[in-house]
Amino acid sequence: MNLLLWVILGFISGSMPFSYWLGKIFLKVDIRNYGNGNPGAANAMKAGRKRIGIPALLLDYLKGAIPVLLAKFGYGISGWELVPVALSPVAGHAFSPFLRLKGGKAVAVTFGIWTGLTLWAGPTVFGVCLQIAHKSQTSDAWSVMFGMMGILVYILLSRLEFPVFAIWTGNMIILLWKHRYELKNPIRLRTK
């Protein structure tokens, strides 16, 4: 029962479309009309600049970090039980019932869950790899994939438990699905 409660709480937390709500409340616009049509922090930044973008990014991050941190460190959920708890905020964000299952791309919430799982290591590796890829080529989707490969290398080198690899796999599947159209485009290296 405790596990099911944490999965439900994680999913509800992840499904709250803060970026979309901030755009509606403070800008009176639908942020999905900007950028790539995604209801996430990147389009909140495009619609409202830092005034809306930074709070949206922080809230999307926290909705992944808080439930995983509380479940793992506050209530001692670990091993295989942690897998659905960690994936539930990502799934909630990507398939938000508040947006008719058309949620965001789950990048900020991915940073959040890896903070909950590894504290600083996972999000640092993800962020550094994401930034390297972003500076060297033009596709945001391929940058996210490179960031996830960085986390995989970290998992393997750190010899973390197999359930952590299962979390990575589930997270990667969701990210692949949410970025599937952009990933069809070839990688183009930056010339400058």
VOGU-3710 file (C-alpha; in Angstrom, 3 decimals, decimal comma):
1> mnlllwvilg> 0,000/0,000/0,000  2,830/2,402/0,861  4,469/1,796/-2,537  1,238/2,394/-4,457  0,707/5,642/-2,560  4,200/6,888/-3,532  3,659/5,949/-7,180  0,345/7,824/-7,233  1,848/10,850/-5,474  4,791/10,863/-7,897
11> fisgsmpfsy> 2,501/10,646/-10,906  0,223/13,433/-9,643  3,253/15,593/-8,841  4,731/15,008/-12,286  1,442/15,576/-14,093  0,958/19,122/-12,806  1,668/21,301/-15,873  3,253/24,220/-14,027  4,769/25,743/-17,173  1,377/25,759/-18,890
21> wlgkiflkvd> -0,384/27,142/-15,807  2,194/29,905/-15,294  1,714/30,977/-18,926  -2,057/31,057/-18,515  -2,011/32,867/-15,164  0,737/35,447/-15,675  0,930/35,889/-19,445  -2,651/35,004/-20,416  -1,233/32,850/-23,237  -0,993/29,179/-24,066
31> irnygngnpg> 2,755/28,465/-24,111  2,093/25,606/-26,538  1,702/28,306/-29,202  5,430/29,076/-28,860  8,522/27,184/-29,987  7,867/23,516/-30,636  4,359/23,443/-29,130  5,519/21,661/-25,996  3,885/22,570/-22,654  7,220/22,637/-20,832
41> aanamkagrk> 9,753/25,034/-19,362  11,567/25,740/-22,660  8,430/27,181/-24,232  7,551/28,990/-21,010  10,950/30,685/-21,402  10,152/31,561/-25,025  6,718/32,913/-24,112  7,627/34,840/-20,963  11,403/34,969/-20,888  13,076/34,489/-17,495
51> rigipallld> 10,089/35,878/-15,598  8,065/32,740/-16,362  10,763/30,412/-17,693  12,880/30,163/-14,539  9,984/29,470/-12,147  8,594/26,950/-14,657  11,959/25,192/-14,911  12,359/25,095/-11,132  8,841/23,738/-10,567  9,262/21,068/-13,272
61> ylkgaipvll> 12,546/20,042/-11,656  11,081/19,935/-8,132  8,080/17,854/-9,123  10,530/15,077/-9,955  13,022/15,657/-7,154  10,703/16,013/-4,172  8,696/12,768/-4,417  11,803/10,677/-5,144  13,864/12,311/-2,385  11,061/11,848/0,146
71> akfgygisgw> 10,374/8,259/-0,856  14,035/7,233/-0,865  15,509/9,178/2,017  12,427/9,995/4,071  10,609/6,675/3,889  13,397/4,262/2,977  11,970/3,003/-0,311  14,776/1,314/-2,229  15,627/-1,468/-4,656  12,961/-2,576/-7,102
81> elvpvalspv> 10,267/-0,661/-5,211  12,014/2,576/-6,118  11,674/1,919/-9,878  7,960/2,807/-10,280  8,284/5,615/-7,721  11,115/7,260/-9,695  9,457/6,794/-13,077  6,023/8,031/-12,013  6,877/11,796/-12,070  8,459/11,431/-15,525
91> aghafspflr> 5,417/9,548/-16,829  3,076/12,060/-15,203  4,869/14,972/-16,849  5,080/13,302/-20,260  1,457/12,085/-20,252  -0,312/14,627/-18,067  -4,027/13,971/-17,598  -4,408/17,735/-17,109  -3,373/18,158/-20,774  -5,213/15,157/-22,249
101> lkggkavavt> -2,061/13,008/-22,006  -0,086/15,495/-24,145  2,497/16,591/-21,603  6,000/17,918/-21,850  9,251/16,352/-23,015  10,291/15,467/-19,429  13,806/16,910/-19,426  13,539/19,089/-16,297  11,693/16,371/-14,381  14,442/13,937/-15,435
111> fgiwtgltlw> 16,968/16,219/-13,727  14,694/16,076/-10,695  14,377/12,319/-10,394  18,136/11,814/-10,795  18,657/14,342/-8,000  16,312/12,254/-5,879  18,191/9,076/-6,764  21,832/10,220/-6,641  21,715/13,689/-5,068  24,293/15,660/-7,090
121> agptvfgvcl> 26,031/13,045/-9,299  23,273/12,068/-11,744  22,045/15,566/-12,570  25,620/16,857/-12,820  26,593/14,174/-15,342  23,334/14,687/-17,238  23,796/18,459/-17,316  27,455/18,390/-18,370  26,793/15,885/-21,168  23,713/17,812/-22,285
131> qiahksqtsd> 25,734/21,029/-22,443  28,618/19,411/-24,373  26,188/17,993/-26,920  24,294/21,280/-27,185  27,514/23,206/-27,887  28,686/20,754/-30,542  25,514/20,064/-32,549  22,120/21,671/-33,245  19,520/19,122/-32,059  18,061/19,500/-28,575
141> awsvmfgmmg> 16,656/15,971/-28,787  20,063/14,460/-29,541  21,555/16,526/-26,710  19,070/14,903/-24,314  20,011/11,452/-25,600  23,708/12,224/-25,085  22,915/13,378/-21,551  21,132/10,107/-20,844  24,093/8,144/-22,217  26,251/10,056/-19,743
151> ilvyillsrl> 24,012/8,859/-16,898  24,303/5,285/-18,202  28,105/5,501/-18,137  27,902/6,889/-14,582  25,631/3,978/-13,523  27,980/1,410/-15,033  31,198/2,946/-13,667  29,674/3,393/-10,210  28,344/-0,177/-10,243  24,992/0,944/-8,974
161> efpvfaiwtg> 22,278/-1,627/-8,249  20,381/-3,102/-11,192  17,104/-1,316/-10,242  18,863/1,996/-10,991  19,590/0,691/-14,490  15,891/-0,223/-14,774  14,981/3,363/-13,843  17,408/4,649/-16,479  15,831/2,313/-19,068  12,290/3,463/-18,284
171> nmiillwkhr> 13,358/7,103/-18,271  15,133/6,646/-21,609  12,087/4,977/-23,193  9,857/7,890/-22,187  12,393/10,439/-23,461  12,797/8,558/-26,749  9,025/8,549/-27,217  8,639/12,239/-26,401  11,520/13,216/-28,739  10,777/10,657/-31,474
181> yelknpirlr> 10,008/13,160/-34,239  13,068/15,339/-33,627  15,327/12,271/-33,445  14,441/11,417/-37,056  16,461/14,435/-38,150  20,186/13,852/-38,691  22,712/15,351/-36,311  24,179/18,601/-37,622  27,425/19,789/-36,097  27,764/23,422/-35,165
191> tk> 30,231/25,224/-37,408  31,101/28,035/-34,974
//
